[in-house]
Every structure is written in C-alpha cells, then in structure tokens.
Amino acid sequence: MLKDESNPLVRYSTEGYHGTSQSCALSIKKHNFNPSRGDDHWLGAGVYFFEAGISDALENAKDWGIVESWDNTKRKYKYEIYCVVKAVIELERLWDLTSREGLEFFERLRGVLRKRGVERSDSCSGRKFDNSVVEFTANQMKFDGLKCCFFIKLDKNSRKNRVLPGIPNVTVICVRDPERCIPIDKVKVVVEGSVNRR
Amino acid sequence: MNVEALVQKFERIVFSMSDQELVEEFAGMGCDVKIAPPSGDGWTKIGCVTEDCQYSTRPSLTRTPVSSMSYAADSNELALAA
C-alpha cells in the first residue's frame, strides 16, 4: 500500500477475486467488469471482490459463485458452471473502512449529516441508510474504491436459515471505476467448476 | 488519511446542497430521507474573557480583561494572565 502524505486518501494496489457464472467470466475477459447497481449492495454501485484478509479470498469467491447460482424464487439454478476471476486492482483514492481513520471519518460524516438534518425515513432501514451514506460520500468525494469487512452468507445453510450474525467473515473491495482501476490484460479466470460439485 | 481535511471538505459539499438535491441524491440510491431543520449551530457557548461578561456558562473559566491577555513568545499560544 502506498501512502501519499500530500493526499488525504490512500493509493492502493491489490488482487481481488470475483465469483460469477462462466458466461459472465467470458464477458469480463473481453470487455472488463461492468459495475453492478442496485439498492441492496454493501458499499453502493461498483464491482465487488473478495480480498485476502479475514478469510481466504479465493475460497470466498468460489463459495459466492456457487451459492449465487441458486435462484430461491424460481427454485432452480441460474447457471451450471461457476468461475472465479482474479484481477489486479489499482486505486488512487481508496476509502478504507477497515482502518481506524476510515471508520473515524465515517462516524464524523454521520455527525455532519445529522447537523445538516438528513434523517432516514421509516421506509429505509438503518443498514440501507448506512450503505447509502457510504455511496453518497464516495460519489461526492470522488473515491474510486471502498474496502470493508462484512458477514456474507456463503453457504446454503446460512441462506436457508437466514443467518444474520454481526461479526464479519470476509474482506470486500468495491471498485467504482473498473475501466480505470482494473487493467484488463491482468484479468484471469483462475477457477472453473460445477455448482453441483459440493 | 487526513480525517479532518476530509470532514471539512464533506461538510462544505453537504451544506452547499439544497434539501431537494440531498433528497434526490439519496433517492437515486434507493434510500428515502427527510431533511429536518438544523438543530443549533453546532457550537457551545463556553464563556467570554472580556470584563464583566454576563454570558459565561463555565463557572471554572477565569474571567480576565482582554488587556491582560498575552501571547507566549516561544510557543505562540494564547496565555491568560491570572
């Protein structure tokens, strides 16, 4: 990690693992990653990777690729073959929410928003509000990446039993501008397998 | 990471946005927010060092005439004369 003392944010290079379907992996290799959008992401819109930290990032991505293949609404698999894509990530302005300074900043900006009078409506959960605050801040401050630890359900039982523990089990990086931050020539498929293997 | 600089920059941005802009920004992320009137100016009165000041809210603060305040030459800090 390179720390630029003249810049309050962190320049950061790392490797990330992304679990997905085989067809998505082929598209990624040709066209690079496409930021996913939606209102239920942990750190807002972007491309999500597991990074070595709390647990084995490659295993996390494999597990994710497998559990994500199951469509619980339609009760069938969305795809048969999963892949893990490895990428080199080069960020200029990372907001590191695993560091003391990153967490202190988040707590301080909560105070700023409170002072400004921004409050969540009853229809918005506390978690969703926090996620939106993170994304709002990243948009306004032009961060190109975010890093945080979460608990993510990576096995069938966790999802089936709707486990919601508060202790994180993975380290996640969200890349907001993959075209600029992920060199496509260093994107590789490192694992390929059947979702029915386990 | 210089937290203070980031906070100040963020504060400037947030306070330059209108209520509607803030609501729309969050709505774009699928989050409904409301904007309450700001509660106070964020500053707490701690008293005054001018003579016969009637606004001191800290009993322990020594009231000293402004004329007897001096700067410490070596540390460049404000020193209140006893």
Interface residues (C-beta under 8 A of the other chain):
Chain A: P8 L9 V10 G38 D39 D40 G44 D96 S99 E101 G102 E104 F105 R108 L109 V112 L113 K115 R116 G117 V118 E119 R120 S121 S123 C124 K128 F129 N131 S132 E135 F136 T137 N139 Q140 M141
Chain B: M1 N2 V3 A5 L6 V7 K9 F10 E11 I13 V14 F15 D19 L22 E25 F26 M29 G30 C31 D32 V33 K34 I35 A36 P37 P38 S39 G42
